[in-house]
Amino acid sequence: MATVSIPAGTSALLLDIEGTTTPITFVKDILFPYIREHLEEYLSNHWEEDECKQDVHLLKKQIEEDMRQNRSCPVHAVDQTVHTDEEKAIREVVDNVLWQMAADRKSTALKQLQGHMWRAAYASGRIKGEVYQDVIPAIRRWRGQGLKVFIYSSGSVEAQKLLFGYSEEGDVLDLLDGHFDTSTGAKVDGKSYERIAERIGCQPEEITFLTDLTREAKAAEDAGVNVVVVVRPGNTELTDDERAHYKLVASFSQLELTGHV
């Protein structure tokens, strides 16, 4: 693919993670299976701790909201190995979390619990954050040209910081100027990008957003943000119309900043 120019007025780059800075396989094959395999053990070990209690409280509020919206988790019969109230409560949380994950839900409650579980896994060295080889050199180059670099992902801010703080390249958090997640708003809602511009302290037109998903790209465009769609192995195939409409890159190294010294 050819070099792609970023508009001269750009003062901030906003980066998606999954399928953009990081292979989709890292999330699907490493992070999510870790949650599924260690969830019950984690809840049992931390059930009485304040942080875990808060996570469970948020999940229960999400369940109540889902029930109001008729999106409730199917209630499973509790198997006979469950003897105590605590075991029953843990099993109910496990069932709900697994249901949300199977449905690819992006709820803040789910993301918060996942973030706390991943923190323990990163800190122990069981997981290291994966980033494409072109990402860190490009971020260094952009910052050297006076640009700010932010992350916007459906994964919680905590999960984002873990990925870049315990990455295969070491701790690269000092290269990032800030983080946004779904607490700012859904990535398919144009208003989210307006809020991010406000938080950064610039106009939407001064932001260039890199993502692999065209539904996110469209929302950003609707808010006046510049968009580049990232084409990586394993990402969703683009239609011919999408390929014609969007600027495309297969590597961050293709992005050239015109008008910057």
C-alpha positions in Angstrom: 0.0 0.0 0.0 1.1 3.5 -0.7 2.1 6.2 1.8 -0.9 7.9 3.4 -0.7 11.6 4.4 -2.2 12.8 7.7 -3.8 16.3 7.4 -1.4 19.1 8.4 -3.9 20.3 11.0 -3.6 17.1 13.0 -2.4 17.7 16.6 -3.4 14.4 18.1 -3.5 10.8 17.0 -6.2 8.5 18.5 -5.4 4.8 18.3 -7.7 1.8 18.6 -6.0 -1.3 20.1 -7.5 -4.6 18.8 -6.7 -5.1 15.1 -4.8 -1.7 15.0 -1.9 -1.6 17.5 -2.3 -5.2 18.5 -3.2 -8.5 16.7 -6.8 -9.6 17.2 -5.3 -13.0 18.0 -3.7 -11.6 21.2 -7.1 -10.6 22.5 -9.0 -13.7 21.3 -6.4 -16.3 21.9 -4.6 -15.0 25.0 -6.6 -12.5 27.0 -10.1 -13.8 26.7 -9.2 -17.5 27.3 -7.3 -16.4 30.4 -10.5 -14.9 31.8 -12.6 -18.0 31.0 -10.0 -20.4 32.5 -9.3 -18.4 35.7 -12.5 -16.6 36.5 -14.0 -18.8 39.2 -10.6 -19.2 40.9 -10.0 -15.5 40.8 -13.4 -14.7 42.3 -13.0 -17.3 45.0 -9.6 -15.9 46.0 -10.6 -12.3 46.1 -14.3 -12.4 46.9 -14.0 -10.6 50.3 -11.7 -7.9 49.0 -13.2 -4.4 48.4 -12.1 -4.2 44.7 -13.7 -7.5 43.9 -16.9 -6.5 45.8 -17.1 -3.4 43.7 -16.6 -5.4 40.5 -19.4 -7.7 41.5 -21.7 -4.8 42.5 -21.2 -3.2 39.0 -22.0 -6.6 37.3 -25.2 -6.9 39.4 -26.3 -3.4 38.3 -25.6 -4.4 34.7 -27.7 -7.6 35.2 -30.6 -5.4 36.6 -30.3 -3.1 33.6 -30.3 -6.0 31.2 -33.4 -7.4 32.8 -35.2 -4.1 32.4 -34.2 -4.2 28.7 -35.2 -7.8 28.4 -31.6 -8.8 27.7 -31.2 -10.9 30.8 -28.6 -13.6 31.1 -30.1 -17.1 30.9 -30.4 -18.5 34.5 -28.7 -21.8 34.8 -29.6 -24.5 37.2 -27.0 -24.5 40.0 -25.2 -27.8 39.9 -25.2 -30.0 43.0 -21.6 -29.4 43.9 -22.5 -25.9 45.0 -23.0 -26.0 48.8 -22.7 -22.5 50.2 -24.2 -19.1 49.5 -20.8 -17.8 48.5 -20.3 -20.6 46.0 -23.7 -20.0 44.5 -23.1 -16.2 44.2 -19.7 -16.8 42.6 -21.3 -19.3 40.1 -24.0 -16.8 39.2 -21.3 -14.1 38.5 -19.3 -16.6 36.4 -22.3 -17.6 34.4 -23.1 -13.9 33.7 -19.5 -13.0 32.7 -19.2 -16.0 30.4 -22.6 -15.1 28.8 -21.5 -11.5 28.3 -18.2 -12.7 26.7 -19.9 -15.2 24.5 -22.2 -12.4 23.3 -19.2 -10.1 22.8 -20.7 -7.5 25.1 -18.6 -4.4 25.8 -20.2 -3.4 29.2 -18.1 -1.3 31.5 -18.8 -3.7 34.4 -17.4 -6.7 32.4 -14.3 -4.7 31.2 -13.5 -3.6 34.8 -13.4 -7.1 36.2 -11.4 -8.3 33.2 -9.0 -5.5 33.7 -8.4 -6.4 37.3 -7.8 -10.1 36.4 -5.4 -9.2 33.6 -3.5 -6.9 36.0 -2.6 -9.9 38.2 -1.6 -11.9 35.2 0.6 -9.2 33.7 2.2 -8.4 37.1 3.1 -12.1 37.6 4.6 -12.3 34.0 2.0 -14.8 32.8 0.9 -12.4 30.1 2.9 -9.8 28.1 1.2 -7.2 25.9 1.6 -7.7 22.2 2.0 -4.8 19.8 2.9 -4.8 16.1 6.5 -4.1 15.4 5.7 -0.9 13.4 3.7 0.7 16.3 6.3 1.9 18.8 8.8 3.4 16.3 5.8 5.2 14.6 4.6 6.6 17.9 8.2 7.8 18.8 8.3 9.5 15.3 4.9 11.2 15.7 5.8 12.5 19.2 9.1 13.8 17.8 7.1 15.8 15.3 5.1 17.4 18.1 2.0 15.2 18.0 0.1 13.8 21.0 -0.9 10.2 21.0 -4.0 8.8 22.8 -5.6 5.4 23.0 -9.4 4.8 22.6 -10.4 1.2 23.1 -13.4 -0.8 24.3 -11.1 -2.4 26.8 -10.9 -0.5 30.1 -8.3 2.2 30.6 -6.7 -0.1 33.2 -6.5 -3.0 30.6 -5.0 -0.6 28.1 -2.3 0.6 30.6 -1.4 -3.0 31.4 -1.0 -3.9 27.8 1.4 -1.0 27.1 3.0 -1.1 30.6 3.9 -4.8 30.4 4.4 -5.0 26.6 6.9 -7.2 24.8 8.8 -3.9 24.2 8.8 -3.2 27.9 7.0 -0.3 29.6 6.0 2.2 26.9 3.3 4.1 28.7 5.4 7.3 28.7 4.9 7.4 24.9 1.1 7.8 25.4 -0.6 11.1 26.4 -3.9 9.6 27.6 -6.4 6.8 27.5 -10.2 6.6 26.8 -12.6 3.7 27.1 -16.3 3.0 27.0 -16.9 5.2 30.0 -16.4 8.1 27.6 -19.1 6.6 25.3 -19.5 3.8 22.7 -17.0 3.8 19.9 -19.8 3.7 17.3 -21.3 6.9 18.7 -20.1 10.1 17.1 -20.6 12.0 20.4 -17.9 10.0 22.0 -15.3 11.5 19.7 -16.6 15.0 20.4 -16.2 14.3 24.1 -12.6 13.1 23.5 -11.8 16.2 21.5 -13.1 18.3 24.4 -11.1 16.3 26.9 -7.9 16.6 24.8 -8.5 20.3 24.3 -8.7 20.5 20.5 -11.2 20.5 17.7 -12.4 17.1 16.2 -10.8 18.1 12.9 -7.4 18.2 14.7 -7.7 14.5 15.6 -6.8 11.5 13.3 -8.3 8.2 14.4 -6.8 4.9 13.5 -9.1 1.9 13.7 -9.8 -1.4 11.9 -13.6 -1.2 12.1 -15.5 0.9 9.6 -18.5 1.3 11.9 -16.2 3.1 14.4 -14.6 5.0 11.5 -18.0 6.3 10.4 -18.9 7.5 13.9 -15.6 9.4 14.1 -16.2 10.9 10.6 -19.6 12.0 11.7 -18.0 13.9 14.5 -15.6 15.6 12.1 -12.5 13.5 13.0 -10.1 12.4 10.3 -9.9 8.6 9.9 -7.5 6.1 8.7 -8.6 2.4 8.5 -5.9 -0.1 9.5 -5.8 -3.4 7.5 -4.0 -6.1 9.5 -4.0 -9.9 9.2 -7.2 -11.4 10.6 -9.1 -8.1 10.6 -12.6 -7.9 9.2 -12.6 -7.8 5.3 -13.5 -4.4 3.9 -16.0 -4.0 1.1 -15.0 -2.4 -2.2 -17.0 0.7 -1.2 -15.2 0.9 2.1 -11.8 0.5 0.4 -12.7 3.3 -2.0 -14.0 5.6 0.8 -11.3 5.4 3.5 -7.6 6.0 3.6 -6.0 2.6 4.3 -2.7 1.5 5.8 -1.3 -2.0 6.5 1.5 -0.5 8.8 1.9 2.6 10.9 5.1 3.2 9.0 3.0 4.2 5.9 1.6 7.3 7.7 3.4 10.5 6.7 2.7 13.8 8.5 2.6 16.5 5.9 3.2 20.0 7.1 5.1 18.9 10.2 8.8 19.5 10.6 
